[in-house]
Amino acid sequence: MNELEQVAIRMKEIQIALKSWRYEMFDEYATKIKAELPQELREEIGADEAAGWRAVLKQLPYNTNGLPEEWTNKIWLLEDREYQYWTMYRELLEQRAQMAELIIKQREYVNQAALEKIYDTHGSQRFNAFTSYDQTTYMVGLPSNCLELWMYIESDRFQNPVFREFYSEKDVVIEEKEMYANQPGSIIYNTFMKTAYDAHPYGKPILGWMSDIELTLRTDMEEHFKRFYAPNNCQLTIVGDVDTKKVFKLAEQYFKSWQPSQVADEMTVVEPEQNGERRVVIEYDAEPRLMIGYHVPVEPHPDAYTLSMISSILSGGRTTRFYKSIFDKQGLTASAPGAWRGPGDRYPNLFIINATPKSPHTTAVVEEAILSEIEKLKDESVTDRELERVRNQLSMQKIQRLGSNRWLAFALNGAYVDRGDLHSISDDFDRLMSVTPEDIQRVASKYFTKKNRTVALMVKPTEVADATELETGESE
């Protein structure tokens, strides 16, 4: 692990010295050489990444002679005073090959998925983890007689972690992020968020930027883990057939030695008020899509409950307005448009609407239909019957969820993380049920305005003109 870290540090130093544009230029050239290796040699190399890069090194010039003429004509691309950039890049490839060899060597000493195997042996379910905009969550379902086993394993996992497979796992993360980044839904979502937010971190991707991930060291992550994965920044949520006194006794026994750290303060950045519509058009060779968002508050702000009710009125079932009007009656979309609030729940977020037009309808036509439904919320009072129908659906949904330990665990966990109060689960539901037609008209008029709106459109290059029609044709 120490050898791997030294190699990674040197690779980072070289990559920074080359500058991103020069590094990408050299790397593209080397990757092309790698792809053009003789078929027989590629078969011999197989999955041996180290051998692959060493084969490339043999094909690359040792000095600037033999490099593309457009580079040698601008010699400062390759060498500049004390910097021999091409020599540095060759060293980088050698370090890359060495890292691949070290990772393979290290695997001899790694017992992969040992923790997962222990849990599987004891009947675990849904052993997983995820990171959202507001929290990182680790979860597992176990028989109740495995409570102490869980305490023993998790207390050790968080107090004494050894990130043995950091670099091989980082490569997996990079591959997944690259794959995700090229999906149309991901492209429009990330562009939409960056456009909607100026200051708040909600506008940044959860995993950060690719350039940061590529240059992150294991020691960087260890420092991050020590700071944020601490008892004063953590909560344990246990739901099931357990004895409360025993839970607290075991928690004291296994977690008492876990030392607190200097975690980040409460987020104080407030997104400035938006003073004009933001509109971005993404040219991409895929089926068109659109996202519309409005900045809105979160619970316990009184308007947040009305916004939740509005999302249920607009979308979420066959009796909702988007389904009946835009999807069913007009046939404008491939599926009913969705409406929800996100990307997080802890800080002021967005009321988001997404839709996929059904050919031959354009994003402009679908956007106009969605905005028409939004205007109806302002101009026409929601009927008591429609509101009661939504209340009944939400009540049934809550009853069904209460029968799930998993849902209870998520709900309790979220209540503490976002609000610091488990009673917010019942309080929020009661406040949601008390929303009136007058509240809906008032809140819709307050937040669903043009100056508070962000629109992201994904269109094929030939459809760009159609996508911008509403930009000049609609007034406040």
Secondary structure, DSSP 8 states (H G I E B T S, - for coil): -HHHHHHHHHHHHHHHHH-HHHHHHHHHHHHHHHHTS-HHHHHHHTT-HHHHHHHHHHHS-SSSTTS-HHHHTSGGGTEETTEEHHHHHHHHHHHHHHHHHHHHHHGGG--TTHHHHHHHHTT-EEEEEEE-SS-EEEEEE--GGGHHHHHHHHHHHHHS---TTHHHHHHHHHHHHHHHHTSHHHHHHHHHHHHH-SSSGGGS-TT--HHHHHH--HHHHHHHHHHHSSGGG------SS--HHHHHHHHHHHHTT------------------S-EEEEEE-SS--EEEEEEEE--TTSHHHHHHHHHHHHHSSSTTSHIIIIIIIIS--BSS--EEEEES-SSS-EEEEEEE-B-TT--HHHHHHHHHHHHHHHHHS---HHHHHHHHHHHHHHHHHHTT-HHHHHHHHHHHHHHHS-TTHHHHHHHHHHT--HHHHHHHHHHH--GGGEEEEEEE-GGGHHHHTHHHHH---
